[in-house]
């Protein structure tokens, strides 16, 4: 008896729950996208002559129907408990857009109103006819100037026909928001080229990304070659740059204030043998923010190896990077890291003459510095 009572209660609540929901039978052509209250419900198909939406609660709902290349529409419907609500899709209106022509003459304008993307058509010959079935007013429309533009096209897929004399070329293309799709059609040989400003932007972004990666790799290589690493305290720097700590250590202080210290030394070595001078500079917190590798020739001769040493460094950078990634003059080049450490690497070549002694020399200075 108790089991029977429980079953009756269960059936009661199940029936009550079912009675509170309804169905919406959407009737329309295949390929329409259906939303209910902003939620995607499916795509219409030939099997159901549309789409059935199940488990719809009674009350007011907003239904939206989307067809690619046409202006979507939505409206509010009221559904009763337990009913099958019949919703017939209304005919879609063709888009109204802005059509302009530009060339050796004035700009003419056709229809106004729109959406999100732009189509630009160029052709050989210039004067052809164009048809876009989904767009109002573009049926055998005469193109008379070089650039034929349709503004404010909705995102989606479009068919287009180009007609010249008895020849017709048909193509399908995509429109994306805030982008320009360009089509160049050669009616003489049948060649059609379709490109998008989005594709060009992606190419530029990829090229920029690759260049940035190359720049960081070059800066990293320079740091590794000359033993500099940003963000080290002076003791950490001494442990990292063993050559510096061995030859300099903490013993040679060129200049000392409350704000910074400079450790370094000078010798008569050439670039082939090693640096004439290496220094590191620390801030008030004892962090190394600058490191200088100074290679010079003897004051009595302008050693060609110094200039060759400089040119080899510069050549490597110019082979790898576009000029926007460095600052250059006749005898210096500066690279800036894009990482958060704010590192810049300056490479300078110079020569000099000492007055009255007819002696001259040259040097290359590689300066690593972390900017504030």
C-alpha positions as CSV (number, residue, x, y, z in Angstrom):
1,X,0.0,0.0,0.0
2,X,2.8,2.4,0.9
3,X,4.6,1.6,-2.3
4,X,1.5,2.2,-4.3
5,X,1.0,5.5,-2.6
6,X,4.6,6.6,-3.4
7,X,4.1,5.6,-7.0
8,X,0.9,7.7,-7.2
9,X,2.7,10.7,-5.7
10,X,5.6,10.3,-8.1
11,X,3.3,10.1,-11.1
12,X,1.4,13.2,-9.9
13,X,4.5,15.4,-9.6
14,X,5.9,14.0,-13.0
15,X,2.6,14.8,-14.7
16,X,2.5,18.2,-13.1
17,X,6.0,19.0,-14.2
18,X,5.3,17.9,-17.7
19,X,2.1,20.0,-17.7
20,X,4.2,23.1,-16.9
21,X,6.4,22.8,-20.0
22,X,5.6,23.2,-23.6
23,X,7.1,22.8,-27.1
24,X,7.8,25.4,-29.8
25,X,7.6,24.1,-33.4
26,X,9.7,26.4,-35.6
27,X,8.7,26.1,-39.2
28,X,11.1,27.4,-41.9
29,X,13.7,26.6,-44.5
30,X,16.8,24.6,-43.6
31,X,20.0,26.2,-42.2
32,X,18.4,28.8,-40.0
33,X,20.0,29.3,-36.6
34,X,17.4,29.5,-33.7
35,X,17.9,31.2,-30.3
36,X,15.5,31.3,-27.4
37,X,16.1,33.9,-24.7
38,X,19.7,34.3,-26.1
39,X,20.4,30.6,-25.8
40,X,21.3,28.6,-28.9
41,X,18.7,25.9,-29.6
42,X,19.8,24.4,-32.9
43,X,19.5,24.8,-36.7
44,X,16.4,24.1,-38.8
45,X,16.5,21.0,-41.0
46,X,14.4,19.5,-43.8
47,X,13.5,16.5,-41.6
48,X,11.3,18.6,-39.3
49,X,10.6,21.3,-41.8
50,X,12.3,23.5,-39.2
51,X,13.1,22.8,-35.6
52,X,11.4,21.5,-32.4
53,X,12.3,23.2,-29.1
54,X,11.4,21.0,-26.1
55,X,10.9,21.7,-22.4
56,X,9.8,25.3,-22.8
57,X,8.4,26.9,-19.6
58,X,5.1,28.8,-19.9
59,X,5.3,32.5,-20.2
60,X,7.0,35.1,-22.4
61,X,10.1,34.2,-24.4
62,X,12.3,36.0,-27.0
63,X,12.9,34.0,-30.1
64,X,15.6,35.0,-32.6
65,X,16.1,33.6,-36.1
66,X,19.5,34.1,-37.9
67,X,20.2,33.6,-41.6
68,X,23.7,34.2,-42.9
69,X,23.9,37.3,-45.1
70,X,20.5,38.7,-44.0
71,X,19.5,40.9,-41.1
72,X,18.4,38.7,-38.2
73,X,15.1,39.3,-36.5
74,X,13.7,38.5,-33.1
75,X,10.3,38.9,-31.3
76,X,8.6,38.1,-28.1
77,X,6.1,35.2,-27.9
78,X,3.9,33.9,-25.2
79,X,3.7,30.1,-24.6
80,X,1.0,28.4,-22.6
81,X,1.6,25.4,-20.3
82,X,1.4,22.1,-22.1
83,X,0.9,23.5,-25.6
84,X,2.8,23.0,-28.9
85,X,3.4,26.5,-30.0
86,X,3.5,26.9,-33.8
87,X,6.1,29.5,-34.9
88,X,6.4,30.2,-38.6
89,X,9.6,31.9,-39.8
90,X,8.9,35.2,-41.6
91,X,10.5,36.0,-44.9
92,X,14.0,37.5,-44.6
93,X,14.7,40.8,-46.1
94,X,17.7,41.4,-48.2
95,X,20.4,43.6,-46.7
96,X,20.5,47.3,-47.5
97,X,24.0,48.5,-47.8
98,X,26.1,51.4,-49.1
99,X,27.7,51.0,-52.5
100,X,30.3,53.4,-53.7
101,X,32.7,53.7,-56.6
102,X,36.1,55.4,-56.6
103,X,38.5,56.1,-59.4
104,X,39.4,58.9,-61.8
105,X,36.2,60.8,-61.2
106,X,33.7,61.7,-58.5
107,X,32.4,59.2,-55.9
108,X,28.8,58.0,-56.5
109,X,26.6,56.5,-53.8
110,X,23.7,54.1,-54.0
111,X,21.8,52.6,-50.9
112,X,22.4,53.5,-47.3
113,X,22.1,51.4,-44.2
114,X,24.3,48.6,-42.9
115,X,26.1,46.2,-40.7
116,X,29.8,45.3,-40.0
117,X,32.1,44.4,-42.9
118,X,33.3,45.9,-46.3
119,X,33.8,44.4,-49.7
120,X,36.2,46.0,-52.2
121,X,36.1,44.8,-55.9
122,X,38.6,45.7,-58.6
123,X,38.4,44.2,-62.1
124,X,39.9,43.9,-65.5
125,X,38.3,45.4,-67.5
126,X,36.9,48.1,-65.2
127,X,33.3,48.1,-66.6
128,X,31.6,44.8,-65.6
129,X,28.3,43.9,-64.0
130,X,28.0,42.5,-60.5
131,X,25.2,40.5,-58.8
132,X,25.0,39.6,-55.1
133,X,21.8,37.6,-54.5
134,X,21.5,38.3,-50.8
135,X,21.9,42.1,-51.0
136,X,19.2,44.5,-52.0
137,X,19.9,46.5,-55.1
138,X,23.0,44.6,-56.4
139,X,21.6,42.7,-59.4
140,X,23.4,43.3,-62.7
141,X,24.8,46.5,-61.1
142,X,27.2,48.3,-63.5
143,X,30.7,48.9,-62.2
144,X,32.2,52.0,-63.9
145,X,35.3,52.9,-61.9
146,X,38.4,51.1,-60.6
147,X,37.3,50.5,-56.9
148,X,33.8,49.3,-56.3
149,X,32.9,49.1,-52.6
150,X,30.1,47.7,-50.5
151,X,30.1,49.0,-46.9
152,X,28.3,47.6,-43.9
153,X,27.8,44.0,-44.9
154,X,26.8,41.6,-42.2
155,X,29.3,38.9,-41.2
156,X,28.8,35.7,-43.2
157,X,29.2,33.9,-46.5
158,X,28.2,35.6,-49.7
159,X,27.8,34.6,-53.4
160,X,28.9,37.0,-56.1
161,X,28.7,37.0,-59.8
162,X,30.8,39.0,-62.3
163,X,29.5,39.4,-65.8
164,X,31.3,40.7,-68.8
165,X,29.8,40.3,-72.3
166,X,28.8,36.6,-72.4
167,X,31.2,35.5,-69.7
168,X,30.2,35.0,-66.0
169,X,32.4,34.2,-63.0
170,X,30.8,33.1,-59.8
171,X,32.6,33.1,-56.4
172,X,31.8,32.7,-52.7
173,X,33.6,34.8,-50.1
174,X,33.5,35.6,-46.4
175,X,32.8,38.9,-44.6
176,X,34.1,39.4,-41.0
177,X,33.4,42.3,-38.7
178,X,35.5,45.4,-39.0
179,X,37.5,44.0,-41.9
180,X,37.8,44.6,-45.6
181,X,37.6,41.6,-48.0
182,X,39.2,42.5,-51.4
183,X,38.4,40.7,-54.7
184,X,40.4,41.2,-57.9
185,X,38.7,39.6,-60.9
186,X,40.4,39.3,-64.3
187,X,37.5,38.6,-66.7
188,X,40.0,38.1,-69.5
189,X,41.7,35.0,-68.1
190,X,39.3,34.0,-65.4
191,X,41.7,34.6,-62.5
192,X,40.2,35.7,-59.2
193,X,42.2,36.7,-56.1
194,X,40.4,37.1,-52.7
195,X,42.2,38.5,-49.7
196,X,41.2,39.9,-46.3
197,X,42.6,42.7,-44.2
198,X,42.3,40.3,-41.3
199,X,44.6,37.9,-43.1
200,X,47.1,40.7,-43.7
201,X,46.9,41.8,-40.1
202,X,47.5,38.2,-38.9
203,X,50.5,38.0,-41.2
204,X,51.9,41.3,-39.8
205,X,51.2,40.1,-36.2
206,X,53.1,36.8,-36.9
207,X,56.0,38.7,-38.5
208,X,56.1,41.1,-35.5
209,X,56.0,38.1,-33.1
210,X,58.8,36.4,-34.9
211,X,60.9,39.6,-35.0
212,X,60.4,40.1,-31.3
213,X,61.5,36.5,-30.6
214,X,64.6,37.0,-32.7
215,X,65.4,40.3,-30.9
216,X,65.0,38.7,-27.5
217,X,67.2,35.8,-28.7
218,X,69.9,38.2,-29.9
219,X,69.9,40.1,-26.6
220,X,70.0,36.9,-24.7
221,X,72.9,35.7,-26.8
222,X,74.8,39.0,-26.2
223,X,74.2,38.7,-22.5
224,X,75.4,35.1,-22.4
225,X,78.5,36.0,-24.5
226,X,79.5,38.9,-22.3
227,X,78.2,37.5,-19.0
228,X,75.5,39.9,-18.0
229,X,72.1,39.0,-16.4
230,X,69.6,41.6,-15.4
231,X,68.3,41.7,-11.8
232,X,71.3,40.4,-9.9
233,X,72.8,41.8,-6.8
234,X,76.5,42.6,-6.9
235,X,77.4,39.3,-5.1
236,X,75.2,37.3,-7.4
237,X,76.8,39.1,-10.4
238,X,80.2,38.2,-9.2
239,X,79.2,34.5,-8.9
240,X,77.6,34.6,-12.4
241,X,80.4,36.5,-14.2
242,X,83.4,34.5,-12.9
243,X,85.7,36.2,-15.4
244,X,84.8,39.6,-13.9
245,X,85.1,38.5,-10.3
246,X,88.4,36.8,-11.0
247,X,90.0,39.8,-12.8
248,X,88.2,42.6,-10.9
249,X,86.4,41.4,-7.8
250,X,85.5,44.0,-5.2
251,X,88.9,45.5,-5.1
252,X,88.8,48.2,-7.8
253,X,86.4,51.0,-7.2
254,X,86.5,53.8,-9.8
255,X,83.8,55.9,-8.2
256,X,81.8,55.6,-5.0
257,X,78.8,57.7,-3.8
258,X,75.8,56.9,-1.7
259,X,73.8,56.0,-4.8
260,X,76.1,53.7,-6.8
261,X,79.5,52.0,-7.1
262,X,81.6,51.2,-10.2
263,X,83.9,48.2,-10.2
264,X,86.3,47.9,-13.1
265,X,89.8,47.7,-14.6
266,X,91.8,48.7,-17.6
267,X,94.5,46.9,-19.6
268,X,96.2,47.0,-23.0
269,X,94.5,43.9,-24.4
270,X,93.0,43.9,-27.9
271,X,89.5,42.7,-28.7
272,X,91.0,39.4,-29.9
273,X,92.6,38.8,-26.5
274,X,89.9,40.3,-24.3
275,X,88.4,43.6,-23.1
276,X,90.6,46.6,-22.3
277,X,88.0,47.6,-19.7
278,X,85.1,46.0,-17.9
279,X,83.0,47.7,-15.3
280,X,79.8,47.0,-13.5
281,X,77.7,49.7,-11.8
282,X,75.4,49.1,-8.8
283,X,72.5,51.2,-7.5
284,X,71.8,52.2,-3.9
285,X,70.3,48.7,-3.2
286,X,73.5,47.0,-4.4
287,X,71.8,45.7,-7.6
288,X,73.9,45.7,-10.8
289,X,72.0,47.8,-13.3
290,X,74.8,48.4,-15.8
291,X,77.7,46.4,-17.3
292,X,80.3,47.7,-19.8
293,X,82.5,45.6,-22.0
294,X,85.1,48.0,-23.5
295,X,87.5,46.7,-26.3
296,X,90.1,49.1,-27.6
297,X,93.2,49.2,-29.8
298,X,96.5,50.6,-28.7
299,X,96.7,54.4,-28.6
300,X,99.5,54.2,-31.1
301,X,97.7,52.5,-33.9
302,X,94.1,52.3,-35.2
303,X,93.8,48.5,-35.2
304,X,91.4,47.3,-38.0
305,X,90.4,44.3,-35.9
306,X,88.5,46.7,-33.6
307,X,86.3,48.0,-36.5
308,X,85.9,44.4,-37.8
309,X,84.8,43.3,-34.4
310,X,82.1,46.1,-34.3
311,X,80.9,45.4,-37.9
312,X,80.5,41.7,-37.2
313,X,78.2,42.4,-34.3
314,X,76.1,45.0,-36.2
315,X,75.9,42.7,-39.3
316,X,74.4,39.9,-37.2
317,X,71.7,42.2,-35.7
318,X,70.8,43.7,-39.1
319,X,70.5,40.3,-40.7
320,X,68.0,39.2,-38.1
321,X,65.9,42.2,-37.4
322,X,64.0,45.0,-39.2
323,X,65.3,48.5,-38.6
324,X,62.3,49.4,-36.3
325,X,63.8,47.2,-33.6
326,X,67.0,49.2,-33.1
327,X,68.3,52.8,-33.1
328,X,71.4,53.4,-35.3
329,X,73.8,56.1,-36.4
330,X,77.1,55.9,-38.2
331,X,78.9,54.4,-35.2
332,X,76.4,53.0,-32.7
333,X,73.4,50.7,-32.5
334,X,71.1,50.2,-29.6
335,X,68.7,47.3,-29.0
336,X,65.8,47.5,-26.5
337,X,64.4,44.4,-24.9
338,X,60.6,44.2,-24.9
339,X,60.6,42.2,-21.7
340,X,59.7,43.7,-18.3
341,X,63.3,43.9,-17.3
342,X,63.7,47.1,-19.5
343,X,67.2,46.0,-20.7
344,X,68.9,47.8,-23.5
345,X,72.2,46.9,-25.2
346,X,74.2,49.6,-26.9
347,X,77.1,48.8,-29.2
348,X,79.4,51.8,-30.0
349,X,82.4,52.1,-32.2
350,X,84.7,55.2,-32.0
351,X,88.2,56.4,-32.9
352,X,90.1,59.4,-31.8
353,X,93.3,61.5,-32.3
354,X,95.4,62.8,-29.5
355,X,96.5,66.4,-30.3
356,X,100.1,67.1,-30.7
357,X,101.2,63.4,-30.6
358,X,99.8,62.2,-33.9
359,X,98.6,59.1,-32.1
360,X,95.2,57.6,-32.6
361,X,93.1,54.7,-31.5
362,X,89.7,53.1,-31.7
363,X,87.4,51.2,-29.4
364,X,84.2,49.2,-29.3
365,X,82.0,49.6,-26.2
366,X,79.2,47.1,-25.4
367,X,77.0,48.5,-22.7
368,X,74.2,46.6,-20.9
369,X,71.9,48.8,-19.0
370,X,68.6,48.2,-17.1
371,X,66.4,51.3,-17.5
372,X,64.2,52.5,-14.7
